[in-house]
Amino acid sequence: MAETLGRLRTALGDRGDYDAAAQCSRCGYCEQACPTYVATGREAQSPRGRAQIVRLMLEGKLDDPAAAEEALSTCLLCGACQTVCYAKVPVPDLALEGRRMLRGKPHWLVRRASRLLIEDPRRLAAFLKIGYFFKRLGLSWLSAPLLRLAGLPVLASMDEHVREAPRRLLDDELPALRAAGEGDAWLYFAPCGPRSLFPRVGAATWRALTALRGPGRFLDNACCGLLAHNYGELEDARTLARRNIERAEAAGEAEAVGDCSSCVAFLKTYPQMFLGDADAAWRERAERFAARVKDVVEVYGSCAAGLPAAASAGTVSYHDSCRALNGQGLRDEPRRAARAAAGGTFVEMPDADVCCGGAGAFAFTHEELSDEILRRKAGGAVSIGARTVLTSSTSCLIQLARGFRKYYPDATVLHLSEYVARALDGRRGA
């Protein structure tokens, strides 16, 4: 069996896995908040069903591991259930613990990617650039049969659905951004999405933070560790966490601002990885680090009064990243910024707070279920005639771009940083 955390942070304090699962009273109040339950109507794919499955596993009473695998693997980890639950039962964390118990050793590709992120991130970046080169040539489809034969259908599916193939990664853009001047107003934590897939987002974040807060600095951070954490390499996740904590401590006392809400939410949970008695010193350091971490949408929300309106063609709306809304409690902050930057063109989208079905690799491992959830999201955009939908996480950018291409080509998706930077760039150019 793979390593588990064993203890989780809950609304009642730090608890063992069993006590955390036992907090669920099975009232069912969570069910209509759960996108997979709403889509399937299956009790096993409801939050209380998943909590009960993990409890049975811990009691040694699980009769059908295959059914448990399906139930837990289809959890989006969106946290909507925890938000509406009166007891705040941590079902996403329980689902992850259950997956670790069921699956044992992580897939070799996860282990290799995790090792590269720790030992040689530059080599990983080089591999990405080669892949992007072939994608721009229109030749990446040739690898799909080989990937499927190698037991990597998820990578083949990702190549088919993800259109981004940047020529330069964010690390290639940073020298020019830094040349304009650096200071101590903020530290930029570059998540892997803006760093390696959406460098335009990272560049926009840097420009926007500089305009709003003054010059800052690049933290030169490692991967946050979310991939390793969610796919069973907990010690690798701790290694990356320690590295980021050390670099932040060495960089001073400024806020560490990140622009992928999924990664930022994970940074804020670092203390949970160090709950053991032997990790007390690291837990304290993780607490101090987490208190310094800010989602960029928090910064924009606090500066919304000073934002000019961007030139906008049509209705602008906002889709909540689950890890911003449910993981960090950020509902009003991004909307204040989006409304200010959109001027009078902002319209609230129906079910903006419901998951889009991206959830990392979920869209590629559970395509039919993900697509059903995505259609509803696209329908919300259609209902208000949205032309631009803003969001704040890498997974949402990928999923909404795919959904709009398929179901609503009149709309585009942008990171909130891109829209805010556009507004600020327009003011400087006026």
N, C-alpha and C positions, 0 to 999 in steps of 0.2 A: 504494500500500500504506500502511496506517495505521502510525503509529509503534509500535515495539515497545520493550521494555525493553532487549533486546540482551544484558544480563548478569543472571544470577540468583545468589542465594545458595544454595549447596548444602552438603552435609555435607563436601565436599572443599574448601570455600572458594568465593570468587566465581568464577564461570565464565561464558563466553559460552554462548549458547543451544545451539550445536551440541555443545560439550563436555558441557553438562548433559544433553542427550538421549543422548549417547554413553555416559553412565555406566550406562545400562540394559543389563544382560547378557541380557535376555529369558528369564530363568529361569522366569517364570510364577508365582513365589511370591505375587505380588500379586493374582492373578486372583480367588481366592475371597473376597478382602476387598473387591472392587469390586462395589457393588450393581447397576450396570448390566450387568456381565458375568454376574453370577449370574442376573439377570432374563432376559437375552437369549441367553447362550451364544455371543455373537459376538466373535470375536477383535478386530475393529476397535474394539469397545466395551469392551476391556480396557485396563488401564493400559499394559501393554507394547505393545499395538497402537497406542495413542495416541502414546506416545513414539517409536515407529518412524515413524509418519506425520509427526510434526514433523521428525524427522531427514531423511526423504525430501524434505520441503519445503525444508529448509535446503540440501540437496544439489542442489536443482533437478531431482529425479527423480519428482516427484509426477505421476501420470498421470490421476487422477480427483479433481479438486477437490470435486465434489459429495459423493463418498463420504467425503472427508476432513472436509468441513463437518458431515456427519451424525455422524461418529465424535467430533469434538471438541466439537460443540454438546451432545452427550448426556453429557458428563462433568459430574458433579455438583460437582466441585471439593471433594469432601468430605475428601480427603487420607488416606483409609484406606489406600490403596496405599502412600503415602509412609511411613506409620507402620509398616507391616509389612515394608517393603523394607529389606534389609540395607544397601544403598548409599544409602538415603534419596533416591532419584531424585525430583526435584520435579515430578511429573507434572501437578499442578494448574497450576503456573506455566507449564509447557510447553504445556498445553492452551490457556491464555489467550494465550500468544504465537502459537500456531498460529491461533487465531481471529482475532487482529489481522492476521496476514498474509493470511488468506483473505478477510476481509470488507472491508478497506479502511476507508472513511469510515463512522463510526458512524451509526446511524439518527437521523433529525432529531429525534425525540422525546427520545432520550438526550442529544443535544447541547443541546437547549433546556432540559431538566431540569437538566443539569449547569451551564449558564450561570446559571439562576435560583438554584441552590444557592450559587453564588459571588457573583452580583451583587445578587440581590433575594430572599433566602429568605422575607421577610415576604409578598411577593406569592404565592409558592408556597404558603405556609400559608393565605393567603386563598382560593386556588383549592381547596385541600383542604377547607376549611370549607364552601364552597359545595357541593362534591360530597357531603360527608357529610350536609348538610342535605337534599338531594334523595334520598339513600339512605334516610334515616330516614323520609321521606315515602313511600317505596316506589316512587319514580319513576325511580330510576337505570337501571332496565332499558330505559327508552325510548332511552337513548343507545347501547345495545349494537349495533343495526343500523348506526348512523352510524359508530361506532368501527370496525366491521368493513369498512364501505365505504371508510373513510379509511385502511385498511391497518394498523389497530391492534387486531387480534384479541386480543392479549395483555391489553390494558386491559379489553376486554369480558369476557374470562374471569376476570380478577381481580375485577371488580365482581360477577360471579355467585357467586364462591366465598368472598370475604372478607366476613364479616358485620360487622366492626367499623365503627362510624360515630360516633366520640366527639363530644360536643357542644363540648367544650373541649379544646384541645391542651395539652401539658405547659407551654408558655410562659405559658399563661393561669393555670395552677395554681401556678407557681413563686413569685409574690409572696406568697401565703399560706404556702407552705412556708418561704420565707426569713424571713418575719416572726417566726417562732418563734425565730430566732437563728441567726447564722452564725459560723463559726470557721475555723481553719486545719488541721483534722485530716485533711481530704481534699478533693479537687476532683471534682465530679461532671461527667463527660463524658457529655452526653446524646446518644445515637445517634438517628438519624432515626426508627427504629421506635418506641421509647418516647416520643420527642418528638412524633411526628405521628400515629401509628396506635394505640399502646397507652399513652396518658398515665397510665393506672392503674399500669402497671409502673414508670414513672419516679417517680411519687409514692410508691410502695411502697419503691423503692430509697432515696429520700431519707430516709423515715422509719426504715427499717432501719439505714442507715449512721449516722444521728444517734443512734439508740439504742445501737448497738454501738461506735461510734468517737468519739462526741461531735460537736459542730457542724462542718459543713464549708461549702464554697462551690460555687456554680455556676461552671463554667469559661467559660460563654457561648461555647461552641465552635461551629465550623462543622461541616457534614457531614464525616464522616471521609474521604470520597472513594472509597469502595469501589465505588459505582455507576459513577463515571467510569472508574475503573481497570479494572473487569471488562468494560466495554462499549466500551473503546477510546479514551477521552478522557484520555490519560495526563497531558497538561500541565495539564488541569483538576484531576486528582487531585493533582498536585504543588502546585498553587496552594492547594488546600484543606489539604494537609499542612503547607505552610509557615505558613498562617494559624493552624492549631491549635498548631503548635510555638511560634510567637511568643506566643500567648495563654497557653500553659502556662508559658513562661519568665517572662512578666510576672506570673503569679499566685503565684510562689513555688516552694517545693520539695516540696510535698505530693504524694502519689500521686494520679494521675488515674484515677478509677474509672468504668468504663462498664458498662452492663447489657444490651448485645446482644453475644453472644460472637463473632458474625461480624465486627462492626465493631471490637471490641477486638482480635481477632486481626489484623485489617488494620492497626490503629494500631501494633502491635508489629512490623509488617514495613515501616514507613516507610523505614528505611535502604535497602531494596532499590531504591527509586525514585530514589536519588541515588548510584548506583555509578560514574557517569562522573567523570573527573578534574576537570571543571569544577564538579562539585557536591561537592567534598570538604568544604567548610565546612558545607554543609547536611547532608551525611551524618553528620558528627560531632554536629550538633545533633539530628538524627533519632535517633541512637543514644542520646543522653542522654534524649530524650523517651520513646522506647520502653521504656527501663529503668524509667521512672516509671509506666507504664501497668499497671493491674490490672483483670482481669475481676472483677466483683462476686462471682462464685462463689468466687474466691480468698479474698476478704475473709470471706465467710460460713464458708468452710472453716476459716480460722484462728480464728474466733470460735465454732466449733460447740459447744465445751464450755459456753459461757454461754447457749446458746439454750434457751428453754423449749419444751415440746411444744404444738403447736397443737391445738385441738379438731378432730378428724378423723372424718368419717363414711366408714368403709371404708378399703380398702387404698390406700396411697400409693406411687408408684414414680417413677423418674427416667429420662428420655430424654436421652442425651448430644447436645448440639449438636456437630456435626462440627468446627466451628471452635474449640470449647472443648477437645474431646478431641484431635483430630488437629492442629489449628493451634496449640494452646497446651500440650498435654500435661496437661490438667486432668481427671483421672479421679476421684481420691479426694476432692478438695476439695469439689465440690458434693454428693457422697454423704454426707460427714460432716455437712454442714449439713442435708441432706434427712432423714437418719436422726434427727438430734437434734430437728428441728422436727416430725417425724411420730411420734416416740415409737415405740411397739411396732407401729405399723401399716405401717411401711415394708417393702416386698418388692421385691427386685431383679427387673426385667423381662427376659425372654429377649431377646437381641439388642438390648439397650438402647444399645449402642455402634454400631449400624448406622444409616446415614442414613435419614431418614424420606421423602426424595424431594422436599423443599421446595426448598432451594437457590436462594433468590431467585425469579427468574421462571421457573425450570425447570419448576415445577408447572403453569405456564400455557402454556409453549411445547412441552412434551412430556408432555401430560396422560396418555396411556395408560401410558407407561413410569413416570411418577411415581406413578400410581395403583396400579400393580402393586407397587411398593416400599412404598407407603403401606398397602396391605392387609396386608402382612406385619407392619408395625409395629403396626397395630391388633390383629392376631392375638396379638402378644406381650402386649398389655395385657389382652386377653380371657382369655388363659391363666392369669393370676394374679388375675383378678377386680378389676383396678385401678379405683378410682373417681376418683382424682386422679393425673395424670401431670405431673411438674414438668420444666421445661426452662429454657434460658437464652438463646435467640436469637429474634429476630422471625420469621424464616422458619419455624422449628419451631413457634412458637405458631400461625401461620396454617395450616400444613399439618396439624398434629395436630388442631386444632379442626375442620378440614374432614373429616379422616378419621374422627374420632369421631362427628360428625354422621351420616356416611354408613354407617359399619360398626359402631359401638359407642356408641350414644347414652348408655349408662350412665356413661361416663367423661367427665371434663372435663380441660382442660389449663390449667396456670397457670405463670407465670414463677416461678422459685425466689424472687425478691424478694417476690412477692406472698404466698407461703406463709410466708416468714421474717417479713415484716412482720405478718402475721396472728398468728403466735405471739407476737411481741413486744407487739403491741397488746393481746392477751389478758392478758399478764402485767401490763401497766400498768393494765388495767381490773379486775384481780382485787382 
